[in-house]
Amino acid sequence: MSITLLGVIAGIFTSCSFIPQAYKVIKTKRTHDISIPMYCLCTLGVFLWIIYGLMIKDIAVLLTNIVTFVPTLIILILTVKYHVQSQNPDN
């Protein structure tokens, strides 16, 4: 197995790990136990990995982090949205 293939496989597993959480948040609209600071840091870190992947022209780093960025951003946005809504029940 090549080192690039190993990186792609590892990236697929890491990237896909956020999809079930994003699905659950979308379906249940429950985010009260999700840490906003954690998802801010995670989403920012993944975004920086995307930039890094572009700069070094590494397709494995780039693609796996793009796939990771989408569900982490969804989780972050919905967590903030539902948190604000729970603080202001008039909306």
Phi and psi restraints in degrees (value plus and minus 20) as a CYANA .aco file:
   2 SER   PHI     -97.2   -57.2
   2 SER   PSI     137.8   177.8
   3 ILE   PHI     -85.5   -45.5
   3 ILE   PSI     -53.1   -13.1
   4 THR   PHI     -87.3   -47.3
   4 THR   PSI     -62.5   -22.5
   5 LEU   PHI     -82.4   -42.4
   5 LEU   PSI     -61.2   -21.2
   6 LEU   PHI     -80.2   -40.2
   6 LEU   PSI     -62.9   -22.9
   7 GLY   PHI     -83.4   -43.4
   7 GLY   PSI     -60.2   -20.2
   8 VAL   PHI     -85.5   -45.5
   8 VAL   PSI     -64.8   -24.8
   9 ILE   PHI     -82.8   -42.8
   9 ILE   PSI     -65.6   -25.6
  10 ALA   PHI     -80.5   -40.5
  10 ALA   PSI     -62.8   -22.8
  11 GLY   PHI     -84.1   -44.1
  11 GLY   PSI     -57.9   -17.9
  12 ILE   PHI     -82.6   -42.6
  12 ILE   PSI     -67.4   -27.4
  13 PHE   PHI     -81.4   -41.4
  13 PHE   PSI     -65.3   -25.3
  14 THR   PHI     -83.6   -43.6
  14 THR   PSI     -65.8   -25.8
  15 SER   PHI     -82.2   -42.2
  15 SER   PSI     -65.5   -25.5
  16 CYS   PHI     -89.6   -49.6
  16 CYS   PSI     -38.8     1.2
  17 SER   PHI     -84.5   -44.5
  17 SER   PSI     -42.9    -2.9
  18 PHE   PHI    -107.7   -67.7
  18 PHE   PSI     -35.8     4.2
  19 ILE   PHI     -84.7   -44.7
  19 ILE   PSI     -65.7   -25.7
  20 PRO   PHI     -80.0   -40.0
  20 PRO   PSI     -57.0   -17.0
  21 GLN   PHI     -87.5   -47.5
  21 GLN   PSI     -62.9   -22.9
  22 ALA   PHI     -82.2   -42.2
  22 ALA   PSI     -63.0   -23.0
  23 TYR   PHI     -80.7   -40.7
  23 TYR   PSI     -65.1   -25.1
  24 LYS   PHI     -83.6   -43.6
  24 LYS   PSI     -61.8   -21.8
  25 VAL   PHI     -83.7   -43.7
  25 VAL   PSI     -63.8   -23.8
  26 ILE   PHI     -82.9   -42.9
  26 ILE   PSI     -63.4   -23.4
  27 LYS   PHI     -92.1   -52.1
  27 LYS   PSI     -66.3   -26.3
  28 THR   PHI    -113.7   -73.7
  28 THR   PSI     -41.4    -1.4
  29 LYS   PHI      38.9    78.9
  29 LYS   PSI       6.6    46.6
  30 ARG   PHI    -130.7   -90.7
  30 ARG   PSI     101.3   141.3
  31 THR   PHI    -156.7  -116.7
  31 THR   PSI      -7.2    32.8
  32 HIS   PHI     -82.3   -42.3
  32 HIS   PSI     -42.4    -2.4
  33 ASP   PHI    -119.8   -79.8
  33 ASP   PSI     -15.4    24.6
  34 ILE   PHI    -110.0   -70.0
  34 ILE   PSI     112.9   152.9
  35 SER   PHI    -100.9   -60.9
  35 SER   PSI      95.1   135.1
  36 ILE   PHI     -84.0   -44.0
  36 ILE   PSI     -66.1   -26.1
  37 PRO   PHI     -79.4   -39.4
  37 PRO   PSI     -58.6   -18.6
  38 MET   PHI     -82.4   -42.4
  38 MET   PSI     -66.0   -26.0
  39 TYR   PHI     -92.3   -52.3
  39 TYR   PSI     -48.8    -8.8
  40 CYS   PHI     -82.7   -42.7
  40 CYS   PSI     -69.0   -29.0
  41 LEU   PHI     -84.7   -44.7
  41 LEU   PSI     -63.2   -23.2
  42 CYS   PHI     -83.8   -43.8
  42 CYS   PSI     -67.5   -27.5
  43 THR   PHI     -83.6   -43.6
  43 THR   PSI     -62.5   -22.5
  44 LEU   PHI     -83.3   -43.3
  44 LEU   PSI     -64.4   -24.4
  45 GLY   PHI     -80.8   -40.8
  45 GLY   PSI     -63.1   -23.1
  46 VAL   PHI     -84.9   -44.9
  46 VAL   PSI     -60.9   -20.9
  47 PHE   PHI     -79.9   -39.9
  47 PHE   PSI     -62.2   -22.2
  48 LEU   PHI     -86.2   -46.2
  48 LEU   PSI     -54.7   -14.7
  49 TRP   PHI     -83.3   -43.3
  49 TRP   PSI     -56.6   -16.6
  50 ILE   PHI     -82.2   -42.2
  50 ILE   PSI     -67.2   -27.2
  51 ILE   PHI     -80.2   -40.2
  51 ILE   PSI     -63.9   -23.9
  52 TYR   PHI     -79.8   -39.8
  52 TYR   PSI     -66.4   -26.4
  53 GLY   PHI     -79.6   -39.6
  53 GLY   PSI     -58.7   -18.7
  54 LEU   PHI     -85.2   -45.2
  54 LEU   PSI     -63.4   -23.4
  55 MET   PHI     -86.1   -46.1
  55 MET   PSI     -59.1   -19.1
  56 ILE   PHI    -113.9   -73.9
  56 ILE   PSI     -20.6    19.4
  57 LYS   PHI      37.3    77.3
  57 LYS   PSI      27.2    67.2
  58 ASP   PHI    -127.2   -87.2
  58 ASP   PSI      88.7   128.7
  59 ILE   PHI     -84.5   -44.5
  59 ILE   PSI     -55.0   -15.0
  60 ALA   PHI     -85.2   -45.2
  60 ALA   PSI     -67.1   -27.1
  61 VAL   PHI     -84.0   -44.0
  61 VAL   PSI     -64.3   -24.3
  62 LEU   PHI     -84.4   -44.4
  62 LEU   PSI     -74.7   -34.7
  63 LEU   PHI     -86.8   -46.8
  63 LEU   PSI     -63.2   -23.2
  64 THR   PHI     -85.6   -45.6
  64 THR   PSI     -53.6   -13.6
  65 ASN   PHI     -98.8   -58.8
  65 ASN   PSI     -48.9    -8.9
  66 ILE   PHI     -84.0   -44.0
  66 ILE   PSI     -64.2   -24.2
  67 VAL   PHI     -83.7   -43.7
  67 VAL   PSI     -56.5   -16.5
  68 THR   PHI     -91.4   -51.4
  68 THR   PSI     -57.5   -17.5
  69 PHE   PHI     -80.4   -40.4
  69 PHE   PSI     -59.8   -19.8
  70 VAL   PHI     -81.1   -41.1
  70 VAL   PSI     -76.4   -36.4
  71 PRO   PHI     -88.2   -48.2
  71 PRO   PSI     -52.7   -12.7
  72 THR   PHI     -86.5   -46.5
  72 THR   PSI     -58.3   -18.3
  73 LEU   PHI     -87.3   -47.3
  73 LEU   PSI     -60.8   -20.8
  74 ILE   PHI     -80.1   -40.1
  74 ILE   PSI     -68.1   -28.1
  75 ILE   PHI     -80.3   -40.3
  75 ILE   PSI     -65.4   -25.4
  76 LEU   PHI     -81.8   -41.8
  76 LEU   PSI     -69.8   -29.8
  77 ILE   PHI     -80.6   -40.6
  77 ILE   PSI     -67.2   -27.2
  78 LEU   PHI     -88.7   -48.7
  78 LEU   PSI     -55.0   -15.0
  79 THR   PHI     -84.1   -44.1
  79 THR   PSI     -64.7   -24.7
  80 VAL   PHI     -84.3   -44.3
  80 VAL   PSI     -65.4   -25.4
  81 LYS   PHI     -78.7   -38.7
  81 LYS   PSI     -70.2   -30.2
  82 TYR   PHI     -90.9   -50.9
  82 TYR   PSI     -50.3   -10.3
  83 HIS   PHI     -85.4   -45.4
  83 HIS   PSI     -65.3   -25.3
  84 VAL   PHI     -84.1   -44.1
  84 VAL   PSI     -61.8   -21.8
  85 GLN   PHI     -83.1   -43.1
  85 GLN   PSI     -57.9   -17.9
  86 SER   PHI     -91.7   -51.7
  86 SER   PSI     -45.4    -5.4
  87 GLN   PHI     -99.9   -59.9
  87 GLN   PSI     -41.1    -1.1
  88 ASN   PHI    -150.4  -110.4
  88 ASN   PSI      57.9    97.9
  89 PRO   PHI     -86.9   -46.9
  89 PRO   PSI     -27.2    12.8
  90 ASP   PHI     -92.0   -52.0
  90 ASP   PSI     -39.1     0.9
